[in-house]
């Protein structure tokens, strides 16, 4: 048979069986669409955050010092291995973004906007790259903060500093700084001003700049010119210049703070792409297998006319491959477009730009190859099976299907069911493979839907547990330690404050018992003995105990950042007042940065001085934490107490949700896509099954079956398949969900979320499964039940 004749046969096969062909086409297109969307988004996101961050030339060393002169900068720049040095002071302020809302603002003072070398940023939307320097008295805001400024950068922004002073700055526009954490996740704005503007503000009496910050880059990531190796030399050079080093952070390879979160999301998307391809494979196998079952008699006729197996395989391989290619081409463009939309949404939430305008070529190649190869191989396998029986058996009507012993056993067990449900289940048992494959497709879609709901419930449950562990309403971070007695007197005049605890927070550095430094400085928190405003979630060991005089407790984040630290280990903790030996006696988990909890007796001079720089407040019933925070930010500086910032419980909730909402949103979107893929796949499979049984419908009508009864019969079958898929999903969801919860927990907060099942998740999934099955079976069952008996009995 020549190629032209084969093409004619393929066209006639498609036209004569247009119903089954259309359903197979839709099933293929749906599976390929789901896989293509995820692959396209994955391909765009997998490297772009890292590339955006690297494009800023992030510093390897950040040194906070009391002062810096041009001579000091020149001394540092001359050190071997240092490639660039830049001074960029930074201070914290509060910005009024609403009538009753103030947000933290991290303000950077930039010497030269046009010649940035380290931690660079660029003009944001609406700014001319040739003239983007903010005019005197004005500032730029990082573009992700637009969500808190009603989208418009123009206007006055009142600022309040730690000493109580304030200015009103004009916002000149937005900057784009992918090196910063997203404002919408951290609930913090980032601002940039010129040195001249900052000097004018200082001349007007605000703000006070306490020290400065130096940024340095190194020549190598490893060896003697790495940041870790050069850090001691930098400290020594500053000491020789008479500069006091307050803190030094070193990163051999700088990494964006949210890279772990994106990595976890990409891992999930990669897994979903694999599952989508698996769902597509099951769809293809089920649909092509159904079509090839109906081709069995046709293959017998061709064999009787002299066709060999090789020719039959080639013909059907060509037909199935053509069908798959058409389905792949139809799904490719919308899949790529939607993948780009999803990638842009995720990139926007993480505040970076997509550097590639379109998915790479291999995404389209993978979709096309999958679309052609899987249907072709499935058809070839089906032809091989159909060509095995003798010609006489292949030509026999009905195909000689016989019930297997286990089917007969199950049928007897169902003998007490009403006639229609019994016939429906019997029909499934006679040909179980299509039903099993259809149920598997739906089970995968429902499993991902349930997984998304369960992961979201786990995240929210963990966040709720974090809040329960902090039973206070407001924290006040002071710019420096103040006498507790003085603060207690100031708070006594405020009836809205029901109770207060006086804590201390300061930077510290862990070292080995021999003095070897272990990583960068960490936050050291000193709670008062017997605190009631912290309910630690102990992972291992115990909480601070007076019977363990040198015992400290660390967070799980610290263990992740400093792998050398372990429970029961002995170390030296360097603080401003000196170094003390400590033993790690416990590990707690909490949302936030790495911390070490230390009893007051271990901090040199703290117990005797009676000073504090961190207030934890419980408010009276009905008091507004936000209004109390604003009142304290105004009243304490007036009394000579500088306030570094405040945080309400609601702000903490916003920060947690800011990190989790994007993840849960993407999860739910992916889940809906997977559920839609499974639902449409099930619909196509059920429709093919109904079309294939048109002759059976004719037989049932010939012996007295009425249309309503036939409709219920097929709907019972569809519901049975849906229930099987739902049962499979309920079994699969925990197997998928627990690893996903673990991955996201370790990626976002560096410990697994507490796995929780979503309330009513199983009920929602069951309702979706039954609704999909009934809707999928209604139309083809209605059409099949309306075919005249004579025409139905003639159907092959």
C-alpha positions in Angstrom: 0.0 0.0 0.0 1.6 3.3 -1.1 1.9 6.3 1.1 -1.0 8.1 -0.7 -3.3 5.2 -0.1 -2.3 5.1 3.6 -3.1 8.8 3.9 -6.5 8.2 2.2 -7.2 5.4 4.7 -6.2 7.5 7.7 -8.5 10.3 6.5 -11.4 7.9 5.9 -10.8 6.3 9.3 -11.0 9.7 11.0 -14.1 10.8 9.1 -16.0 7.5 9.6 -15.3 7.5 13.3 -15.4 11.2 13.9 -17.0 11.0 17.3 -14.3 8.7 18.8 -11.7 10.6 16.9 -12.9 14.0 18.4 -12.9 12.6 21.9 -9.5 11.0 21.5 -8.2 14.3 20.2 -9.7 16.3 23.1 -8.3 13.8 25.6 -4.8 14.1 24.1 -5.0 17.9 23.9 -6.0 18.2 27.6 -3.2 16.0 28.8 -0.6 17.8 26.7 -2.0 21.2 27.7 -1.5 20.5 31.4 2.0 19.2 30.9 2.9 22.1 28.6 1.7 24.8 31.0 3.8 23.5 33.8 6.9 22.8 31.7 6.7 26.3 30.2 6.5 28.0 33.6 9.2 25.8 35.1 11.6 26.5 32.2 11.3 30.2 32.7 11.5 30.3 36.5 14.3 27.8 37.2 17.2 30.2 36.7 15.8 33.7 36.5 15.7 34.7 40.2 19.4 33.6 40.5 20.2 35.5 37.3 18.4 38.7 38.5 20.2 38.5 41.9 23.6 38.0 40.3 23.0 40.9 38.1 23.0 43.2 41.1 26.6 42.2 42.0 25.6 41.3 45.6 28.3 41.9 48.2 30.3 39.1 49.7 31.1 41.1 52.8 28.8 43.6 54.7 30.5 45.4 57.5 28.8 47.7 60.0 31.2 50.2 61.5 31.0 53.4 63.5 32.5 55.6 60.8 34.2 55.5 57.4 36.4 57.9 55.6 37.8 58.0 52.0 41.1 56.8 53.4 39.4 53.8 55.1 37.7 52.9 51.9 41.0 53.1 50.0 42.7 50.9 52.6 40.1 48.2 52.1 40.1 48.5 48.3 43.9 47.9 48.4 43.5 44.5 50.2 44.4 41.5 48.1 41.3 39.7 46.8 38.9 42.7 47.3 37.5 43.8 44.0 35.2 46.7 45.0 34.3 48.7 48.1 31.3 51.0 48.5 29.9 52.9 51.5 26.1 52.7 51.7 24.6 53.8 55.0 21.2 52.4 55.9 18.8 53.3 58.7 15.3 52.2 59.7 12.3 54.6 59.6 8.6 54.3 59.6 6.6 55.5 56.6 2.9 56.5 56.8 1.2 54.7 53.9 -2.4 55.3 55.1 -4.5 57.3 57.5 -3.9 54.9 60.3 -1.0 52.8 59.0 2.8 53.1 59.4 5.2 50.6 57.8 8.9 49.9 58.4 11.1 51.6 55.8 14.7 50.5 55.2 16.3 53.7 53.8 19.6 53.4 51.9 21.8 56.5 51.3 23.5 56.3 47.9 26.5 58.4 46.9 26.2 58.0 43.1 23.0 56.6 41.5 24.7 56.6 38.0 27.8 54.6 38.9 26.6 51.8 41.2 29.1 49.0 41.6 27.8 46.7 44.4 24.2 45.8 45.2 23.1 47.7 42.2 19.5 48.6 41.3 17.9 50.3 38.3 15.1 52.7 37.4 11.7 51.2 37.8 8.5 51.7 35.8 7.9 55.3 34.7 11.5 56.5 35.2 13.8 57.7 32.5 17.0 55.7 32.7 18.9 58.9 31.7 17.4 61.1 34.3 16.4 58.9 37.3 18.4 60.6 40.1 15.8 61.7 42.7 15.8 65.5 43.1 16.8 67.1 46.5 14.3 66.2 49.2 12.8 63.3 47.2 13.4 59.6 47.3 12.8 56.4 45.3 10.8 53.5 46.6 11.4 49.9 45.5 8.8 48.9 43.0 7.2 46.1 45.1 6.2 48.7 47.6 3.7 50.1 45.0 1.1 47.7 46.5 1.1 49.9 49.7 1.2 53.3 47.9 -2.0 52.8 45.9 0.2 52.3 42.8 1.1 55.9 42.3 4.7 57.0 43.2 3.9 60.7 43.3 3.0 62.3 46.5 4.3 63.1 50.0 5.4 60.3 52.3 5.7 61.2 56.0 8.7 59.5 57.7 9.4 59.0 61.4 12.8 58.1 62.7 14.0 56.3 65.9 14.6 59.5 67.8 11.1 60.8 67.1 12.1 63.2 64.5 10.5 63.1 61.1 10.4 64.5 57.6 8.0 64.5 54.7 9.7 63.1 51.6 8.4 63.3 48.1 8.4 60.0 46.2 10.0 60.7 42.9 9.3 57.2 41.5 10.1 53.5 41.8 13.4 51.7 41.6 13.8 48.0 40.8 16.1 46.2 43.2 15.9 42.4 42.8 18.4 42.0 45.6 15.8 43.0 48.2 13.2 40.7 49.7 9.7 41.4 48.3 8.0 44.1 50.2 4.6 42.3 50.1 6.2 39.3 51.8 8.2 41.1 54.4 5.7 44.0 55.0 8.6 46.4 54.6 9.4 49.3 52.2 12.8 50.0 50.8 13.8 53.6 50.0 16.8 55.3 48.3 18.0 58.8 48.7 21.0 60.8 47.7 23.7 61.9 50.2 22.7 65.5 49.7 19.1 64.8 50.6 20.1 62.9 53.7 22.5 65.7 54.7 19.6 68.2 54.3 17.4 66.1 56.5 20.1 65.9 59.2 20.6 69.6 59.1 16.9 70.0 59.8 17.3 67.9 62.9 16.4 64.4 61.7 17.5 61.7 61.5 20.5 60.6 63.5 22.8 58.2 61.7 24.4 55.8 64.1 27.3 54.3 62.2 27.5 53.3 58.6 27.7 50.2 56.3 30.4 49.1 54.0 29.8 46.7 51.0 32.7 44.7 49.6 33.0 42.1 46.8 35.8 39.5 46.5 37.6 38.0 43.6 36.8 34.3 44.3 34.2 32.1 45.9 36.7 29.6 47.3 40.3 29.6 48.5 42.4 32.4 50.0 40.5 35.2 48.1 37.0 34.1 49.3 34.9 36.2 51.7 35.4 33.8 54.6 39.2 33.8 54.2 39.4 37.6 53.7 37.1 38.5 56.6 39.9 38.5 59.3 42.0 40.7 57.2 39.2 43.2 56.7 38.6 43.4 60.4 42.3 43.9 61.1 42.6 46.6 58.5 39.7 48.5 60.0 41.1 48.1 63.5 44.4 49.5 62.3 42.5 52.5 61.0 40.9 53.0 64.3 37.4 52.0 63.1 35.2 50.0 65.4 33.6 46.9 63.7 30.1 46.4 65.0 29.1 43.5 62.8 30.6 41.6 59.9 28.7 39.2 57.6 30.5 37.1 55.0 29.1 35.0 52.2 31.5 33.1 49.8 28.5 32.7 47.4 25.8 35.2 48.2 22.3 33.8 47.8 18.9 35.5 47.6 16.9 35.1 50.8 13.9 33.7 49.0 15.8 31.3 46.7 14.9 28.4 48.9 11.2 29.2 48.7 11.3 29.4 44.9 13.4 26.2 44.8 10.7 24.4 46.7 8.0 25.7 44.4 10.0 24.6 41.3 10.5 21.2 42.8 6.7 20.9 43.1 6.2 22.2 39.5 8.7 19.7 38.2 6.9 16.9 40.0 3.6 18.2 38.6 5.0 18.2 35.1 6.0 14.6 35.5 2.5 13.7 36.9 0.8 15.7 34.1 2.8 13.6 31.5 1.8 10.5 33.4 -1.9 11.6 33.3 -1.5 12.3 29.6 0.0 8.8 29.1 -2.9 7.2 30.9 -5.4 9.2 28.8 -3.7 8.2 25.6 -3.5 4.6 26.5 -7.1 4.5 27.5 -8.5 6.3 24.5 -6.3 4.6 21.9 -6.9 1.3 23.5 -10.7 1.8 23.3 -10.4 2.7 19.6 -8.2 -0.2 18.9 -10.7 -2.6 20.5 -13.2 -1.5 17.9 -10.6 -1.9 15.2 -10.2 -5.6 16.0 -12.7 -6.8 13.4 -11.4 -4.4 10.8 -7.9 -5.7 11.4 -9.3 -9.3 10.9 -10.8 -8.3 7.6 -7.5 -6.7 6.4 -5.6 -9.9 7.5 -8.0 -12.0 5.5 -7.3 -9.9 2.5 -3.5 -10.5 2.8 -2.2 -7.6 5.0 0.8 -8.5 7.1 1.3 -7.3 10.7 4.1 -4.9 9.8 1.8 -3.0 7.3 -1.0 -2.9 9.9 1.3 -1.5 12.5 2.7 1.2 10.1 -0.8 2.3 9.1 -2.1 2.6 12.6 1.1 4.1 13.8 0.7 6.8 11.1 -2.9 7.4 12.1 -2.3 7.6 15.8 0.9 9.7 15.3 -1.1 12.2 13.1 -3.8 12.4 15.7 -1.3 13.1 18.4 0.6 15.7 16.3 -2.6 17.6 15.7 -3.5 17.4 19.4 0.0 18.6 20.4 -0.1 21.5 17.9 -3.6 22.5 19.1 -2.5 22.6 22.8 1.0 24.0 22.3 0.3 27.7 21.9 -2.3 28.1 24.7 -0.1 26.0 27.0 3.0 28.1 26.3 1.0 31.4 26.8 -0.5 30.3 30.1 2.8 29.0 31.3 4.3 32.5 30.6 1.4 34.1 32.5 2.0 31.8 35.5 5.7 32.4 35.4 5.3 36.2 35.3 2.9 36.0 38.3 5.3 34.0 40.4 8.2 36.2 39.3 6.2 39.3 40.2 5.4 38.0 43.7 9.2 37.3 44.2 10.0 40.7 42.7 12.2 39.7 39.8 11.9 39.9 36.0 11.7 37.1 33.6 14.9 37.4 31.5 13.6 35.1 28.7 10.5 36.3 26.8 9.4 32.8 25.8 9.9 29.2 26.9 13.0 27.5 25.3 12.6 25.3 22.3 12.9 22.1 24.2 9.5 22.7 25.9 7.7 22.7 22.5 9.8 19.8 21.4 8.9 17.8 24.4 5.2 18.4 24.0 5.3 17.6 20.3 7.4 14.5 20.8 5.2 13.2 23.6 2.1 13.9 21.5 3.4 11.9 18.6 5.3 9.1 20.3 2.8 8.0 23.0 -0.3 7.6 20.7 1.9 5.9 18.1 3.4 3.4 20.4 0.1 2.7 22.1 -1.5 2.1 18.7 1.3 -0.2 17.6 0.9 -2.1 20.9 -2.8 -2.3 20.3 -2.4 -3.6 16.7 0.0 -6.2 17.9 -2.6 -7.5 20.4 -5.4 -7.4 17.9 -3.4 -9.3 15.3 -2.7 -12.2 17.6 -6.1 -14.0 17.5 -6.9 -16.2 14.5 -8.8 -14.4 11.6 -11.9 -16.4 12.3 -12.0 -15.2 15.9 -11.2 -11.6 14.9 -14.1 -11.6 12.4 -16.6 -12.9 15.0 -19.0 -10.3 16.3 -18.5 -9.4 19.9 -14.9 -10.5 19.9 -15.4 -13.6 21.9 -15.2 -11.8 25.2 -15.6 -14.3 28.1 -16.0 -13.6 31.7 -13.0 -14.4 33.9 -13.6 -16.5 37.0 -12.9 -13.6 39.3 -15.4 -11.5 37.4 -18.1 -14.2 37.9 -17.3 -14.3 41.6 -17.7 -10.6 42.0 -20.9 -10.7 40.0 -22.4 -13.3 42.4 -21.3 -11.1 45.3 -23.3 -8.2 43.8 -26.4 -10.3 43.3 -28.4 -8.4 45.9 -28.0 -5.1 44.3 -30.8 -3.6 42.2 -30.8 -4.6 38.6 -29.4 -1.4 37.1 -26.5 -0.9 39.5 -25.7 -4.6 39.1 -25.7 -4.3 35.3 -23.5 -1.1 35.5 -20.9 -2.8 37.7 -21.0 -5.9 35.6 -20.4 -3.9 32.5 -17.3 -2.4 34.2 -16.1 -5.8 35.3 -16.4 -7.3 31.7 -13.9 -4.7 30.5 -12.1 -3.4 33.6 -9.1 -1.9 32.0 -10.8 1.2 30.6 -12.6 1.9 33.8 -9.4 1.4 35.8 -7.4 3.8 33.6 -10.2 6.4 33.7 -10.4 6.1 37.5 -6.6 6.5 37.6 -6.7 9.7 35.6 -9.3 11.2 37.9 -7.5 9.9 41.0 -4.3 11.8 40.0 -6.2 15.0 39.3 -8.2 14.7 42.6 -5.0 13.8 44.5 -3.3 17.0 43.4 -6.4 19.0 44.3 -6.5 17.4 47.8 -2.7 17.9 48.1 -3.1 21.6 47.5 -5.9 21.9 50.1 -3.9 19.8 52.6 -0.7 21.8 52.1 -2.6 25.0 52.5 -4.2 23.7 55.7 -0.8 22.6 57.0 0.7 26.0 56.3 -2.1 27.8 58.0 -2.0 25.3 60.9 1.7 25.9 61.4 1.3 29.6 61.2 -1.5 29.4 63.9 0.9 27.4 66.1 3.5 30.1 65.7 1.1 32.7 66.9 -0.1 30.6 69.8 3.5 30.4 70.9 3.7 34.2 71.2 0.8 35.2 73.4 1.5 38.9 73.3 0.0 41.8 71.3 2.9 44.1 70.6 6.7 44.3 70.5 8.6 47.5 70.8 12.2 47.4 69.5 14.3 50.2 71.1 17.2 51.7 69.3 19.5 51.1 72.4 19.2 49.6 75.9 17.4 51.7 78.5 16.9 51.2 82.3 14.0 48.9 83.0 12.8 51.1 85.9 12.5 54.1 83.6 10.5 52.1 81.0 8.3 50.6 83.7 7.5 54.1 84.9 6.6 55.3 81.4 4.4 52.3 80.8 2.6 52.6 84.1 0.9 55.8 82.8 -0.7 53.9 79.9 -3.8 52.0 81.0 -4.1 50.2 77.6 -0.9 48.2 78.5 -2.0 45.3 80.7 1.4 43.6 81.2 5.0 44.0 80.0 8.1 41.9 79.9 11.6 43.4 79.4 13.8 41.4 77.0 17.1 42.1 75.4 18.2 41.4 71.7 21.7 41.8 70.5 24.0 40.3 67.9 26.3 37.5 68.7 28.7 35.1 67.0 29.0 31.4 67.8 32.5 29.8 67.7 33.9 26.4 68.5 35.3 25.8 72.0 38.7 26.5 70.5 37.6 29.9 69.1 37.0 29.0 65.4 34.1 31.2 64.1 31.0 29.4 63.0 29.3 31.5 60.3 27.9 35.0 60.5 26.5 36.8 63.5 23.0 35.7 64.7 20.3 37.3 66.8 20.8 36.6 70.5 17.5 37.0 72.5 17.6 37.2 76.3 14.1 36.6 77.8 13.6 37.2 81.5 13.6 34.2 83.8 10.2 32.6 84.0 8.8 34.5 81.0 5.1 34.0 80.3 5.1 35.6 76.9 6.8 32.8 75.0 5.5 29.2 74.7 8.4 27.5 72.9 7.7 24.7 70.5 10.5 22.3 71.6 11.8 20.1 68.8 14.6 18.5 70.8 16.1 18.8 74.3 14.6 21.3 76.7 14.0 25.0 77.4 16.2 27.3 79.4 16.7 25.8 82.8 18.4 27.4 85.9 19.9 24.0 86.7 21.9 24.3 83.5 24.0 27.4 84.1 25.6 27.6 80.6 22.6 26.2 78.6 21.2 28.0 75.6 18.4 27.1 73.1 18.7 27.6 69.4 16.1 27.7 66.6 15.8 25.2 63.8 16.8 28.0 61.4 20.1 28.3 63.1 20.9 24.6 62.8 20.1 24.9 59.1 22.3 27.9 58.6 25.2 26.6 60.8 25.4 22.8 60.2 28.4 22.6 62.6 26.1 23.4 65.6 24.3 20.5 67.2 22.3 19.7 70.2 24.6 19.0 73.2 27.5 20.8 71.6 29.9 23.1 73.6 30.7 26.5 72.0 31.7 30.0 72.7 29.2 32.8 72.2 30.8 36.2 71.5 28.7 39.2 72.6 29.4 42.9 72.9 30.6 42.4 76.5 32.9 39.5 75.8 32.7 35.7 75.1 31.1 33.1 77.3 31.1 29.3 77.1 27.6 27.8 76.2 26.0 24.4 75.7 23.1 23.9 73.3 20.5 22.2 75.5 17.4 22.6 73.3 16.1 23.3 69.8 12.9 25.2 69.2 11.1 25.8 65.9 9.7 29.2 65.0 9.0 31.4 62.0 11.8 34.0 61.6 15.6 34.4 61.5 18.2 32.2 63.2 18.2 32.9 67.0 19.9 31.9 70.2 17.9 32.1 73.4 20.2 32.9 76.3 19.4 33.3 80.0 20.3 36.8 81.5 23.0 35.4 83.7 25.2 34.6 80.6 25.2 38.1 79.2 28.0 40.1 80.7 26.7 43.1 82.6 23.1 42.6 81.7 21.9 41.1 85.0 23.6 43.9 87.0 22.6 46.8 84.7 18.9 46.3 84.7 18.6 47.5 81.1 16.5 46.4 78.1 16.0 47.1 74.4 13.0 45.0 73.6 9.5 45.3 75.1 6.8 42.6 74.8 3.4 44.0 75.7 0.0 42.4 76.4 -2.8 45.0 75.9 -6.0 45.5 77.8 -9.2 44.1 76.3 -10.4 46.2 73.4 -7.2 48.1 72.9 -6.0 48.5 69.3 -2.4 47.2 68.9 -1.9 49.5 65.9 -3.0 52.6 67.7 -1.1 51.7 70.8 2.0 51.2 68.7 1.6 54.6 67.1 1.1 56.2 70.4 4.2 54.6 71.9 6.2 55.6 68.8 5.3 59.2 69.5 5.4 59.2 73.3 8.6 57.3 74.0 10.9 59.5 71.9 9.3 62.5 73.6 10.5 61.0 76.8 14.0 60.5 75.5 13.6 56.8 74.5 14.5 56.1 70.8 12.2 53.5 69.2 13.6 51.4 66.4 10.3 49.9 65.4 7.2 48.1 66.5 5.4 45.0 65.4 1.9 43.9 66.2 0.5 40.4 66.2 -1.4 41.4 63.1 1.8 42.5 61.3 3.3 39.1 62.1 0.3 37.4 60.6 0.7 39.6 57.5 4.3 38.6 57.2 3.6 34.9 57.6 0.7 35.1 55.1 2.9 37.1 52.8 5.3 34.2 52.6 2.6 31.5 52.4 -0.2 33.1 50.3 1.7 33.1 47.1 2.7 29.5 47.6 -0.8 28.4 48.4 -2.2 30.4 45.5 0.1 28.7 43.0 -0.7 25.4 44.6 -4.4 25.9 44.2 -4.1 27.1 40.7 -2.0 24.0 39.8 -4.4 21.8 41.6 -7.4 23.2 39.7 -5.4 22.7 36.5 -4.7 19.1 37.4 -8.3 18.5 38.5 -9.5 20.0 35.2 -7.1 17.7 33.3 -8.4 14.7 35.2 -12.0 15.7 34.8 -11.8 16.3 31.0 -9.8 13.2 30.6 -12.5 11.2 32.5 -15.2 12.8 30.4 -13.4 11.8 27.2 -12.9 8.3 28.4 -16.5 7.8 29.5 -17.7 9.3 26.2 -15.6 6.9 24.2 -16.9 4.0 26.4 -20.5 5.0 25.7 -19.9 5.4 22.0 -18.3 2.0 21.8 -21.3 0.4 23.4 -23.9 1.7 21.0 -24.6 -1.8 19.7 -25.1 -3.0 23.3 -27.6 -0.2 23.8 -29.5 -1.5 20.7 -29.7 -4.9 22.2 -31.0 -3.6 25.5 -33.6 -1.5 23.7 -34.6 -4.5 21.6 -35.4 -6.5 24.7 -37.5 -3.7 26.3 -35.1 -1.3 27.8 -36.4 2.3 28.0 -34.4 5.5 27.6 -34.6 6.6 31.3 -33.3 3.2 32.4 -30.5 3.3 29.9 -29.5 6.7 31.0 -29.4 5.6 34.7 -27.4 2.6 33.6 -24.6 4.6 32.1 -24.7 7.2 34.9 -24.3 4.4 37.4 -21.2 3.2 35.5 -19.8 6.8 35.5 -20.5 7.2 39.2 -18.8 3.9 40.0 -15.7 5.0 38.1 -15.8 8.4 39.9 -16.0 6.7 43.3 -13.1 4.5 42.4 -11.1 7.5 41.4 -12.1 9.4 44.6 -11.0 6.4 46.7 -7.7 6.3 44.9 -7.2 10.0 45.4 -7.9 9.7 49.1 -5.2 7.1 49.3 -2.7 9.0 47.1 -3.2 12.5 48.7 -1.3 11.8 51.9 1.5 10.0 50.0 1.9 13.1 47.8 1.0 15.7 50.4 3.4 14.8 53.2 6.6 15.1 51.0 5.3 18.4 49.6 4.6 19.7 53.1 8.1 18.7 54.1 9.7 20.3 51.0 7.8 23.6 51.4 8.4 23.7 55.1 12.1 23.2 54.8 12.2 25.7 51.9 10.3 28.5 53.6 10.8 28.2 57.3 13.6 25.5 57.4 11.5 22.9 59.1 8.6 20.7 57.9 5.1 22.1 58.3 2.8 20.0 60.5 0.8 17.9 58.1 -2.9 18.5 58.3 -5.8 17.3 56.2 -8.1 20.1 54.9 -11.5 20.1 56.6 -14.1 19.0 54.1 -11.5 18.3 51.5 -12.6 14.7 51.0 -16.2 15.8 50.7 -15.4 18.5 48.2 -13.3 16.0 46.2 -16.1 13.4 46.3 -18.7 16.0 45.1 -16.3 17.1 42.3 -15.7 13.5 41.2 -19.4 12.6 41.1 -20.4 15.8 39.3 -17.7 15.3 36.7 -18.7 11.7 36.1 -22.4 12.5 35.8 -21.8 15.5 33.5 -19.4 13.5 31.4 -21.7 10.6 31.0 -25.0 12.5 30.5 -24.6 13.8 26.9 -23.1 10.7 25.3 -25.5 8.4 27.2 -28.5 10.5 26.0 -27.3 10.4 22.4 -26.6 6.7 22.5 -29.9 5.9 24.1 -31.7 7.8 21.4 -30.2 5.8 18.5 -32.9 3.7 16.7 -32.6 0.0 17.4 -31.9 -1.0 13.8 -29.1 1.6 13.5 -27.6 0.6 16.9 -27.5 -3.1 16.0 -25.7 -2.3 12.8 -23.0 -0.4 14.6 -19.6 -2.1 14.7 
